[in-house]
Amino acid sequence: DLKDADEFFECLAGGDDTVDADELESALRFCGMNPSRRDIDRVMLEIDQDGSGELDRDEFITLL
């Protein structure tokens, strides 16, 4: 649900309101996945709509 996704984002983003590739990789590993760095980079390129190199809240929610 959206509230859970929002809370998950807050947990990952910390105080900067964005999730970078390293934070995304850590989150996926925590969830039991084992993505390669290439997979992480591919996801970031696909989801990062503004090209910032980080996922904002809306981009992160799209990923979920």
CHARMM-style PDB file with segment names, atoms N, HN, CA, C and O in Angstrom:
ATOM      1  N   ASP     1       0.832  -1.177   0.000  1.00  0.00      PROA
ATOM      2  CA  ASP     1       0.000   0.000   0.000  1.00  0.00      PROA
ATOM      3  C   ASP     1       0.877   1.240   0.000  1.00  0.00      PROA
ATOM      4  O   ASP     1       2.056   1.177   0.348  1.00  0.00      PROA
ATOM      5  N   LEU     2       0.302   2.360  -0.389  1.00  0.00      PROA
ATOM      6  HN  LEU     2      -0.655   2.412  -0.672  1.00  0.00      PROA
ATOM      7  CA  LEU     2       1.063   3.594  -0.583  1.00  0.00      PROA
ATOM      8  C   LEU     2       1.710   4.089   0.703  1.00  0.00      PROA
ATOM      9  O   LEU     2       2.826   4.608   0.674  1.00  0.00      PROA
ATOM     10  N   LYS     3       1.027   3.935   1.819  1.00  0.00      PROA
ATOM     11  HN  LYS     3       0.121   3.513   1.842  1.00  0.00      PROA
ATOM     12  CA  LYS     3       1.592   4.376   3.099  1.00  0.00      PROA
ATOM     13  C   LYS     3       2.847   3.571   3.432  1.00  0.00      PROA
ATOM     14  O   LYS     3       3.848   4.139   3.870  1.00  0.00      PROA
ATOM     15  N   ASP     4       2.802   2.260   3.229  1.00  0.00      PROA
ATOM     16  HN  ASP     4       1.990   1.799   2.874  1.00  0.00      PROA
ATOM     17  CA  ASP     4       3.970   1.416   3.485  1.00  0.00      PROA
ATOM     18  C   ASP     4       5.125   1.786   2.558  1.00  0.00      PROA
ATOM     19  O   ASP     4       6.276   1.841   2.991  1.00  0.00      PROA
ATOM     20  N   ALA     5       4.824   2.037   1.298  1.00  0.00      PROA
ATOM     21  HN  ALA     5       3.888   1.992   0.946  1.00  0.00      PROA
ATOM     22  CA  ALA     5       5.855   2.425   0.339  1.00  0.00      PROA
ATOM     23  C   ALA     5       6.486   3.748   0.743  1.00  0.00      PROA
ATOM     24  O   ALA     5       7.700   3.921   0.637  1.00  0.00      PROA
ATOM     25  N   ASP     6       5.664   4.679   1.204  1.00  0.00      PROA
ATOM     26  HN  ASP     6       4.678   4.539   1.290  1.00  0.00      PROA
ATOM     27  CA  ASP     6       6.161   5.983   1.640  1.00  0.00      PROA
ATOM     28  C   ASP     6       7.066   5.837   2.862  1.00  0.00      PROA
ATOM     29  O   ASP     6       8.108   6.488   2.942  1.00  0.00      PROA
ATOM     30  N   GLU     7       6.680   5.000   3.799  1.00  0.00      PROA
ATOM     31  HN  GLU     7       5.834   4.471   3.734  1.00  0.00      PROA
ATOM     32  CA  GLU     7       7.498   4.767   4.990  1.00  0.00      PROA
ATOM     33  C   GLU     7       8.812   4.086   4.621  1.00  0.00      PROA
ATOM     34  O   GLU     7       9.858   4.410   5.184  1.00  0.00      PROA
ATOM     35  N   PHE     8       8.767   3.151   3.689  1.00  0.00      PROA
ATOM     36  HN  PHE     8       7.917   2.888   3.231  1.00  0.00      PROA
ATOM     37  CA  PHE     8       9.974   2.475   3.226  1.00  0.00      PROA
ATOM     38  C   PHE     8      10.922   3.486   2.582  1.00  0.00      PROA
ATOM     39  O   PHE     8      12.130   3.451   2.815  1.00  0.00      PROA
ATOM     40  N   PHE     9      10.365   4.388   1.769  1.00  0.00      PROA
ATOM     41  HN  PHE     9       9.384   4.417   1.579  1.00  0.00      PROA
ATOM     42  CA  PHE     9      11.174   5.433   1.144  1.00  0.00      PROA
ATOM     43  C   PHE     9      11.840   6.299   2.205  1.00  0.00      PROA
ATOM     44  O   PHE     9      13.038   6.566   2.123  1.00  0.00      PROA
ATOM     45  N   GLU    10      11.081   6.737   3.194  1.00  0.00      PROA
ATOM     46  HN  GLU    10      10.107   6.520   3.261  1.00  0.00      PROA
ATOM     47  CA  GLU    10      11.625   7.578   4.265  1.00  0.00      PROA
ATOM     48  C   GLU    10      12.773   6.881   4.979  1.00  0.00      PROA
ATOM     49  O   GLU    10      13.787   7.505   5.293  1.00  0.00      PROA
ATOM     50  N   CYS    11      12.613   5.605   5.231  1.00  0.00      PROA
ATOM     51  HN  CYS    11      11.790   5.098   4.976  1.00  0.00      PROA
ATOM     52  CA  CYS    11      13.651   4.824   5.905  1.00  0.00      PROA
ATOM     53  C   CYS    11      14.926   4.780   5.064  1.00  0.00      PROA
ATOM     54  O   CYS    11      16.024   4.948   5.594  1.00  0.00      PROA
ATOM     55  N   LEU    12      14.787   4.559   3.778  1.00  0.00      PROA
ATOM     56  HN  LEU    12      13.895   4.423   3.347  1.00  0.00      PROA
ATOM     57  CA  LEU    12      15.951   4.479   2.891  1.00  0.00      PROA
ATOM     58  C   LEU    12      16.599   5.833   2.643  1.00  0.00      PROA
ATOM     59  O   LEU    12      17.824   5.952   2.633  1.00  0.00      PROA
ATOM     60  N   ALA    13      15.781   6.841   2.446  1.00  0.00      PROA
ATOM     61  HN  ALA    13      14.785   6.745   2.454  1.00  0.00      PROA
ATOM     62  CA  ALA    13      16.282   8.147   2.040  1.00  0.00      PROA
ATOM     63  C   ALA    13      16.975   8.890   3.174  1.00  0.00      PROA
ATOM     64  O   ALA    13      17.845   9.726   2.931  1.00  0.00      PROA
ATOM     65  N   GLY    14      16.597   8.589   4.397  1.00  0.00      PROA
ATOM     66  HN  GLY    14      15.890   7.909   4.594  1.00  0.00      PROA
ATOM     67  CA  GLY    14      17.171   9.354   5.494  1.00  0.00      PROA
ATOM     68  C   GLY    14      16.714  10.790   5.413  1.00  0.00      PROA
ATOM     69  O   GLY    14      15.536  11.056   5.176  1.00  0.00      PROA
ATOM     70  N   GLY    15      17.614  11.705   5.604  1.00  0.00      PROA
ATOM     71  HN  GLY    15      18.571  11.490   5.797  1.00  0.00      PROA
ATOM     72  CA  GLY    15      17.243  13.115   5.620  1.00  0.00      PROA
ATOM     73  C   GLY    15      17.309  13.818   4.289  1.00  0.00      PROA
ATOM     74  O   GLY    15      16.933  14.987   4.202  1.00  0.00      PROA
ATOM     75  N   ASP    16      17.775  13.148   3.235  1.00  0.00      PROA
ATOM     76  HN  ASP    16      18.080  12.198   3.306  1.00  0.00      PROA
ATOM     77  CA  ASP    16      17.975  13.878   1.981  1.00  0.00      PROA
ATOM     78  C   ASP    16      16.849  13.728   0.960  1.00  0.00      PROA
ATOM     79  O   ASP    16      16.923  14.312  -0.121  1.00  0.00      PROA
ATOM     80  N   ASP    17      15.827  12.972   1.276  1.00  0.00      PROA
ATOM     81  HN  ASP    17      15.767  12.497   2.154  1.00  0.00      PROA
ATOM     82  CA  ASP    17      14.648  12.814   0.413  1.00  0.00      PROA
ATOM     83  C   ASP    17      14.933  12.219  -0.962  1.00  0.00      PROA
ATOM     84  O   ASP    17      14.148  12.404  -1.892  1.00  0.00      PROA
ATOM     85  N   THR    18      16.048  11.507  -1.097  1.00  0.00      PROA
ATOM     86  HN  THR    18      16.685  11.357  -0.342  1.00  0.00      PROA
ATOM     87  CA  THR    18      16.339  10.780  -2.329  1.00  0.00      PROA
ATOM     88  C   THR    18      16.978   9.439  -1.977  1.00  0.00      PROA
ATOM     89  O   THR    18      17.520   9.256  -0.887  1.00  0.00      PROA
ATOM     90  N   VAL    19      16.901   8.514  -2.920  1.00  0.00      PROA
ATOM     91  HN  VAL    19      16.461   8.662  -3.805  1.00  0.00      PROA
ATOM     92  CA  VAL    19      17.531   7.200  -2.770  1.00  0.00      PROA
ATOM     93  C   VAL    19      18.525   7.048  -3.915  1.00  0.00      PROA
ATOM     94  O   VAL    19      18.156   7.148  -5.086  1.00  0.00      PROA
ATOM     95  N   ASP    20      19.784   6.806  -3.571  1.00  0.00      PROA
ATOM     96  HN  ASP    20      20.083   6.725  -2.620  1.00  0.00      PROA
ATOM     97  CA  ASP    20      20.790   6.609  -4.616  1.00  0.00      PROA
ATOM     98  C   ASP    20      20.953   5.117  -4.912  1.00  0.00      PROA
ATOM     99  O   ASP    20      20.291   4.278  -4.301  1.00  0.00      PROA
ATOM    100  N   ALA    21      21.825   4.804  -5.838  1.00  0.00      PROA
ATOM    101  HN  ALA    21      22.362   5.485  -6.334  1.00  0.00      PROA
ATOM    102  CA  ALA    21      22.006   3.413  -6.273  1.00  0.00      PROA
ATOM    103  C   ALA    21      22.459   2.512  -5.128  1.00  0.00      PROA
ATOM    104  O   ALA    21      22.011   1.370  -5.024  1.00  0.00      PROA
ATOM    105  N   ASP    22      23.336   3.013  -4.274  1.00  0.00      PROA
ATOM    106  HN  ASP    22      23.699   3.941  -4.358  1.00  0.00      PROA
ATOM    107  CA  ASP    22      23.814   2.204  -3.149  1.00  0.00      PROA
ATOM    108  C   ASP    22      22.690   1.907  -2.162  1.00  0.00      PROA
ATOM    109  O   ASP    22      22.583   0.791  -1.654  1.00  0.00      PROA
ATOM    110  N   GLU    23      21.854   2.905  -1.894  1.00  0.00      PROA
ATOM    111  HN  GLU    23      21.941   3.812  -2.307  1.00  0.00      PROA
ATOM    112  CA  GLU    23      20.722   2.702  -0.982  1.00  0.00      PROA
ATOM    113  C   GLU    23      19.714   1.732  -1.581  1.00  0.00      PROA
ATOM    114  O   GLU    23      19.158   0.891  -0.874  1.00  0.00      PROA
ATOM    115  N   LEU    24      19.480   1.849  -2.880  1.00  0.00      PROA
ATOM    116  HN  LEU    24      19.932   2.531  -3.455  1.00  0.00      PROA
ATOM    117  CA  LEU    24      18.564   0.927  -3.553  1.00  0.00      PROA
ATOM    118  C   LEU    24      19.102  -0.499  -3.497  1.00  0.00      PROA
ATOM    119  O   LEU    24      18.355  -1.439  -3.228  1.00  0.00      PROA
ATOM    120  N   GLU    25      20.387  -0.655  -3.749  1.00  0.00      PROA
ATOM    121  HN  GLU    25      20.994   0.109  -3.967  1.00  0.00      PROA
ATOM    122  CA  GLU    25      20.995  -1.983  -3.691  1.00  0.00      PROA
ATOM    123  C   GLU    25      20.863  -2.581  -2.293  1.00  0.00      PROA
ATOM    124  O   GLU    25      20.524  -3.756  -2.151  1.00  0.00      PROA
ATOM    125  N   SER    26      21.124  -1.789  -1.273  1.00  0.00      PROA
ATOM    126  HN  SER    26      21.399  -0.835  -1.388  1.00  0.00      PROA
ATOM    127  CA  SER    26      20.988  -2.267   0.112  1.00  0.00      PROA
ATOM    128  C   SER    26      19.562  -2.698   0.412  1.00  0.00      PROA
ATOM    129  O   SER    26      19.338  -3.719   1.062  1.00  0.00      PROA
ATOM    130  N   ALA    27      18.601  -1.917  -0.063  1.00  0.00      PROA
ATOM    131  HN  ALA    27      18.783  -1.087  -0.591  1.00  0.00      PROA
ATOM    132  CA  ALA    27      17.195  -2.242   0.179  1.00  0.00      PROA
ATOM    133  C   ALA    27      16.810  -3.556  -0.486  1.00  0.00      PROA
ATOM    134  O   ALA    27      16.128  -4.386   0.116  1.00  0.00      PROA
ATOM    135  N   LEU    28      17.245  -3.741  -1.718  1.00  0.00      PROA
ATOM    136  HN  LEU    28      17.798  -3.067  -2.206  1.00  0.00      PROA
ATOM    137  CA  LEU    28      16.916  -4.973  -2.428  1.00  0.00      PROA
ATOM    138  C   LEU    28      17.574  -6.180  -1.772  1.00  0.00      PROA
ATOM    139  O   LEU    28      16.967  -7.248  -1.687  1.00  0.00      PROA
ATOM    140  N   ARG    29      18.791  -6.020  -1.315  1.00  0.00      PROA
ATOM    141  HN  ARG    29      19.283  -5.153  -1.383  1.00  0.00      PROA
ATOM    142  CA  ARG    29      19.472  -7.119  -0.613  1.00  0.00      PROA
ATOM    143  C   ARG    29      18.765  -7.432   0.704  1.00  0.00      PROA
ATOM    144  O   ARG    29      18.630  -8.596   1.080  1.00  0.00      PROA
ATOM    145  N   PHE    30      18.315  -6.390   1.402  1.00  0.00      PROA
ATOM    146  HN  PHE    30      18.424  -5.444   1.097  1.00  0.00      PROA
ATOM    147  CA  PHE    30      17.568  -6.580   2.641  1.00  0.00      PROA
ATOM    148  C   PHE    30      16.295  -7.383   2.383  1.00  0.00      PROA
ATOM    149  O   PHE    30      15.866  -8.170   3.227  1.00  0.00      PROA
ATOM    150  N   CYS    31      15.697  -7.178   1.217  1.00  0.00      PROA
ATOM    151  HN  CYS    31      16.045  -6.539   0.531  1.00  0.00      PROA
ATOM    152  CA  CYS    31      14.465  -7.891   0.844  1.00  0.00      PROA
ATOM    153  C   CYS    31      14.741  -9.293   0.303  1.00  0.00      PROA
ATOM    154  O   CYS    31      13.818  -9.980  -0.134  1.00  0.00      PROA
ATOM    155  N   GLY    32      15.997  -9.716   0.330  1.00  0.00      PROA
ATOM    156  HN  GLY    32      16.747  -9.158   0.685  1.00  0.00      PROA
ATOM    157  CA  GLY    32      16.335 -11.070  -0.086  1.00  0.00      PROA
ATOM    158  C   GLY    32      16.728 -11.221  -1.540  1.00  0.00      PROA
ATOM    159  O   GLY    32      16.925 -12.340  -2.015  1.00  0.00      PROA
ATOM    160  N   MET    33      16.846 -10.115  -2.252  1.00  0.00      PROA
ATOM    161  HN  MET    33      16.687  -9.207  -1.866  1.00  0.00      PROA
ATOM    162  CA  MET    33      17.258 -10.172  -3.652  1.00  0.00      PROA
ATOM    163  C   MET    33      18.773 -10.035  -3.730  1.00  0.00      PROA
ATOM    164  O   MET    33      19.411  -9.566  -2.787  1.00  0.00      PROA
ATOM    165  N   ASN    34      19.336 -10.442  -4.848  1.00  0.00      PROA
ATOM    166  HN  ASN    34      18.817 -10.822  -5.613  1.00  0.00      PROA
ATOM    167  CA  ASN    34      20.781 -10.362  -5.032  1.00  0.00      PROA
ATOM    168  C   ASN    34      21.087  -9.728  -6.392  1.00  0.00      PROA
ATOM    169  O   ASN    34      21.611 -10.399  -7.282  1.00  0.00      PROA
ATOM    170  N   PRO    35      20.764  -8.439  -6.559  1.00  0.00      PROA
ATOM    171  CA  PRO    35      20.968  -7.797  -7.857  1.00  0.00      PROA
ATOM    172  C   PRO    35      22.449  -7.524  -8.125  1.00  0.00      PROA
ATOM    173  O   PRO    35      23.218  -7.247  -7.204  1.00  0.00      PROA
ATOM    174  N   SER    36      22.827  -7.606  -9.383  1.00  0.00      PROA
ATOM    175  HN  SER    36      22.202  -7.831 -10.130  1.00  0.00      PROA
ATOM    176  CA  SER    36      24.182  -7.199  -9.761  1.00  0.00      PROA
ATOM    177  C   SER    36      24.208  -5.673  -9.833  1.00  0.00      PROA
ATOM    178  O   SER    36      23.161  -5.028  -9.899  1.00  0.00      PROA
ATOM    179  N   ARG    37      25.390  -5.114  -9.820  1.00  0.00      PROA
ATOM    180  HN  ARG    37      26.241  -5.637  -9.766  1.00  0.00      PROA
ATOM    181  CA  ARG    37      25.496  -3.656  -9.946  1.00  0.00      PROA
ATOM    182  C   ARG    37      24.939  -3.213 -11.296  1.00  0.00      PROA
ATOM    183  O   ARG    37      24.357  -2.135 -11.412  1.00  0.00      PROA
ATOM    184  N   ARG    38      25.120  -4.041 -12.300  1.00  0.00      PROA
ATOM    185  HN  ARG    38      25.593  -4.917 -12.206  1.00  0.00      PROA
ATOM    186  CA  ARG    38      24.575  -3.728 -13.626  1.00  0.00      PROA
ATOM    187  C   ARG    38      23.049  -3.638 -13.575  1.00  0.00      PROA
ATOM    188  O   ARG    38      22.456  -2.750 -14.187  1.00  0.00      PROA
ATOM    189  N   ASP    39      22.414  -4.560 -12.841  1.00  0.00      PROA
ATOM    190  HN  ASP    39      22.896  -5.282 -12.343  1.00  0.00      PROA
ATOM    191  CA  ASP    39      20.958  -4.520 -12.675  1.00  0.00      PROA
ATOM    192  C   ASP    39      20.525  -3.232 -11.980  1.00  0.00      PROA
ATOM    193  O   ASP    39      19.562  -2.588 -12.394  1.00  0.00      PROA
ATOM    194  N   ILE    40      21.240  -2.864 -10.927  1.00  0.00      PROA
ATOM    195  HN  ILE    40      22.023  -3.387 -10.591  1.00  0.00      PROA
ATOM    196  CA  ILE    40      20.919  -1.641 -10.186  1.00  0.00      PROA
ATOM    197  C   ILE    40      21.047  -0.431 -11.102  1.00  0.00      PROA
ATOM    198  O   ILE    40      20.161   0.422 -11.136  1.00  0.00      PROA
ATOM    199  N   ASP    41      22.140  -0.356 -11.839  1.00  0.00      PROA
ATOM    200  HN  ASP    41      22.861  -1.049 -11.811  1.00  0.00      PROA
ATOM    201  CA  ASP    41      22.351   0.772 -12.749  1.00  0.00      PROA
ATOM    202  C   ASP    41      21.262   0.842 -13.811  1.00  0.00      PROA
ATOM    203  O   ASP    41      20.810   1.929 -14.171  1.00  0.00      PROA
ATOM    204  N   ARG    42      20.844  -0.308 -14.309  1.00  0.00      PROA
ATOM    205  HN  ARG    42      21.211  -1.190 -14.016  1.00  0.00      PROA
ATOM    206  CA  ARG    42      19.785  -0.359 -15.324  1.00  0.00      PROA
ATOM    207  C   ARG    42      18.459   0.153 -14.759  1.00  0.00      PROA
ATOM    208  O   ARG    42      17.753   0.923 -15.410  1.00  0.00      PROA
ATOM    209  N   VAL    43      18.132  -0.279 -13.548  1.00  0.00      PROA
ATOM    210  HN  VAL    43      18.706  -0.904 -13.019  1.00  0.00      PROA
ATOM    211  CA  VAL    43      16.902   0.181 -12.897  1.00  0.00      PROA
ATOM    212  C   VAL    43      16.963   1.686 -12.667  1.00  0.00      PROA
ATOM    213  O   VAL    43      15.991   2.399 -12.916  1.00  0.00      PROA
ATOM    214  N   MET    44      18.100   2.163 -12.193  1.00  0.00      PROA
ATOM    215  HN  MET    44      18.890   1.584 -11.991  1.00  0.00      PROA
ATOM    216  CA  MET    44      18.232   3.599 -11.941  1.00  0.00      PROA
ATOM    217  C   MET    44      18.028   4.396 -13.231  1.00  0.00      PROA
ATOM    218  O   MET    44      17.330   5.411 -13.228  1.00  0.00      PROA
ATOM    219  N   LEU    45      18.626   3.947 -14.321  1.00  0.00      PROA
ATOM    220  HN  LEU    45      19.193   3.123 -14.323  1.00  0.00      PROA
ATOM    221  CA  LEU    45      18.468   4.655 -15.591  1.00  0.00      PROA
ATOM    222  C   LEU    45      17.017   4.673 -16.055  1.00  0.00      PROA
ATOM    223  O   LEU    45      16.538   5.671 -16.592  1.00  0.00      PROA
ATOM    224  N   GLU    46      16.331   3.567 -15.843  1.00  0.00      PROA
ATOM    225  HN  GLU    46      16.721   2.756 -15.407  1.00  0.00      PROA
ATOM    226  CA  GLU    46      14.944   3.460 -16.297  1.00  0.00      PROA
ATOM    227  C   GLU    46      13.988   4.289 -15.445  1.00  0.00      PROA
ATOM    228  O   GLU    46      13.071   4.915 -15.977  1.00  0.00      PROA
ATOM    229  N   ILE    47      14.189   4.298 -14.139  1.00  0.00      PROA
ATOM    230  HN  ILE    47      14.934   3.789 -13.707  1.00  0.00      PROA
ATOM    231  CA  ILE    47      13.240   4.924 -13.222  1.00  0.00      PROA
ATOM    232  C   ILE    47      13.562   6.393 -12.953  1.00  0.00      PROA
ATOM    233  O   ILE    47      12.652   7.179 -12.691  1.00  0.00      PROA
ATOM    234  N   ASP    48      14.817   6.772 -13.012  1.00  0.00      PROA
ATOM    235  HN  ASP    48      15.556   6.133 -13.225  1.00  0.00      PROA
ATOM    236  CA  ASP    48      15.248   8.141 -12.704  1.00  0.00      PROA
ATOM    237  C   ASP    48      14.836   9.088 -13.828  1.00  0.00      PROA
ATOM    238  O   ASP    48      15.614   9.352 -14.745  1.00  0.00      PROA
ATOM    239  N   GLN    49      13.621   9.590 -13.750  1.00  0.00      PROA
ATOM    240  HN  GLN    49      12.989   9.376 -13.005  1.00  0.00      PROA
ATOM    241  CA  GLN    49      13.038  10.402 -14.819  1.00  0.00      PROA
ATOM    242  C   GLN    49      13.758  11.729 -15.051  1.00  0.00      PROA
ATOM    243  O   GLN    49      13.844  12.195 -16.187  1.00  0.00      PROA
ATOM    244  N   ASP    50      14.276  12.341 -13.983  1.00  0.00      PROA
ATOM    245  HN  ASP    50      14.207  11.962 -13.060  1.00  0.00      PROA
ATOM    246  CA  ASP    50      14.902  13.654 -14.137  1.00  0.00      PROA
ATOM    247  C   ASP    50      16.411  13.585 -14.364  1.00  0.00      PROA
ATOM    248  O   ASP    50      17.062  14.620 -14.508  1.00  0.00      PROA
ATOM    249  N   GLY    51      16.971  12.374 -14.397  1.00  0.00      PROA
ATOM    250  HN  GLY    51      16.442  11.533 -14.280  1.00  0.00      PROA
ATOM    251  CA  GLY    51      18.388  12.209 -14.674  1.00  0.00      PROA
ATOM    252  C   GLY    51      19.318  12.680 -13.572  1.00  0.00      PROA
ATOM    253  O   GLY    51      20.488  12.967 -13.824  1.00  0.00      PROA
ATOM    254  N   SER    52      18.806  12.760 -12.353  1.00  0.00      PROA
ATOM    255  HN  SER    52      17.856  12.527 -12.148  1.00  0.00      PROA
ATOM    256  CA  SER    52      19.606  13.260 -11.226  1.00  0.00      PROA
ATOM    257  C   SER    52      20.590  12.230 -10.681  1.00  0.00      PROA
ATOM    258  O   SER    52      21.516  12.579  -9.949  1.00  0.00      PROA
ATOM    259  N   GLY    53      20.390  10.956 -11.037  1.00  0.00      PROA
ATOM    260  HN  GLY    53      19.638  10.673 -11.632  1.00  0.00      PROA
ATOM    261  CA  GLY    53      21.224   9.902 -10.476  1.00  0.00      PROA
ATOM    262  C   GLY    53      20.697   9.391  -9.150  1.00  0.00      PROA
ATOM    263  O   GLY    53      21.297   8.511  -8.532  1.00  0.00      PROA
ATOM    264  N   GLU    54      19.576   9.941  -8.714  1.00  0.00      PROA
ATOM    265  HN  GLU    54      19.088  10.655  -9.216  1.00  0.00      PROA
ATOM    266  CA  GLU    54      18.922   9.529  -7.474  1.00  0.00      PROA
ATOM    267  C   GLU    54      17.420   9.446  -7.718  1.00  0.00      PROA
ATOM    268  O   GLU    54      16.885  10.097  -8.615  1.00  0.00      PROA
ATOM    269  N   LEU    55      16.753   8.640  -6.908  1.00  0.00      PROA
ATOM    270  HN  LEU    55      17.188   8.111  -6.179  1.00  0.00      PROA
ATOM    271  CA  LEU    55      15.304   8.515  -7.029  1.00  0.00      PROA
ATOM    272  C   LEU    55      14.636   9.382  -5.983  1.00  0.00      PROA
ATOM    273  O   LEU    55      14.923   9.271  -4.791  1.00  0.00      PROA
ATOM    274  N   ASP    56      13.739  10.252  -6.440  1.00  0.00      PROA
ATOM    275  HN  ASP    56      13.506  10.342  -7.408  1.00  0.00      PROA
ATOM    276  CA  ASP    56      12.930  10.998  -5.479  1.00  0.00      PROA
ATOM    277  C   ASP    56      11.736  10.126  -5.094  1.00  0.00      PROA
ATOM    278  O   ASP    56      11.601   9.001  -5.576  1.00  0.00      PROA
ATOM    279  N   ARG    57      10.893  10.636  -4.244  1.00  0.00      PROA
ATOM    280  HN  ARG    57      11.003  11.549  -3.852  1.00  0.00      PROA
ATOM    281  CA  ARG    57       9.763   9.852  -3.732  1.00  0.00      PROA
ATOM    282  C   ARG    57       8.885   9.304  -4.861  1.00  0.00      PROA
ATOM    283  O   ARG    57       8.563   8.117  -4.867  1.00  0.00      PROA
ATOM    284  N   ASP    58       8.502  10.142  -5.801  1.00  0.00      PROA
ATOM    285  HN  ASP    58       8.764  11.107  -5.796  1.00  0.00      PROA
ATOM    286  CA  ASP    58       7.613   9.701  -6.887  1.00  0.00      PROA
ATOM    287  C   ASP    58       8.272   8.639  -7.763  1.00  0.00      PROA
ATOM    288  O   ASP    58       7.631   7.663  -8.153  1.00  0.00      PROA
ATOM    289  N   GLU    59       9.546   8.831  -8.069  1.00  0.00      PROA
ATOM    290  HN  GLU    59      10.067   9.624  -7.752  1.00  0.00      PROA
ATOM    291  CA  GLU    59      10.261   7.843  -8.878  1.00  0.00      PROA
ATOM    292  C   GLU    59      10.373   6.514  -8.131  1.00  0.00      PROA
ATOM    293  O   GLU    59      10.213   5.447  -8.725  1.00  0.00      PROA
ATOM    294  N   PHE    60      10.646   6.582  -6.836  1.00  0.00      PROA
ATOM    295  HN  PHE    60      10.776   7.448  -6.353  1.00  0.00      PROA
ATOM    296  CA  PHE    60      10.775   5.372  -6.026  1.00  0.00      PROA
ATOM    297  C   PHE    60       9.453   4.618  -5.972  1.00  0.00      PROA
ATOM    298  O   PHE    60       9.430   3.393  -6.096  1.00  0.00      PROA
ATOM    299  N   ILE    61       8.349   5.346  -5.786  1.00  0.00      PROA
ATOM    300  HN  ILE    61       8.368   6.340  -5.685  1.00  0.00      PROA
ATOM    301  CA  ILE    61       7.027   4.716  -5.724  1.00  0.00      PROA
ATOM    302  C   ILE    61       6.731   4.019  -7.054  1.00  0.00      PROA
ATOM    303  O   ILE    61       6.125   2.948  -7.067  1.00  0.00      PROA
ATOM    304  N   THR    62       7.152   4.615  -8.167  1.00  0.00      PROA
ATOM    305  HN  THR    62       7.645   5.485  -8.156  1.00  0.00      PROA
ATOM    306  CA  THR    62       6.985   3.998  -9.483  1.00  0.00      PROA
ATOM    307  C   THR    62       7.695   2.650  -9.543  1.00  0.00      PROA
ATOM    308  O   THR    62       7.189   1.699 -10.138  1.00  0.00      PROA
ATOM    309  N   LEU    63       8.865   2.578  -8.926  1.00  0.00      PROA
ATOM    310  HN  LEU    63       9.276   3.351  -8.442  1.00  0.00      PROA
ATOM    311  CA  LEU    63       9.635   1.335  -8.907  1.00  0.00      PROA
ATOM    312  C   LEU    63       8.880   0.223  -8.208  1.00  0.00      PROA
ATOM    313  O   LEU    63       8.918  -0.928  -8.643  1.00  0.00      PROA
ATOM    314  N   LEU    64       8.197   0.561  -7.130  1.00  0.00      PROA
ATOM    315  HN  LEU    64       8.167   1.496  -6.777  1.00  0.00      PROA
ATOM    316  CA  LEU    64       7.472  -0.445  -6.364  1.00  0.00      PROA
ATOM    317  C   LEU    64       6.216  -0.856  -7.084  1.00  0.00      PROA
ATOM    318  OT1 LEU    64       5.469  -1.700  -6.589  1.00  0.00      PROA
TER     319      LEU     64
END
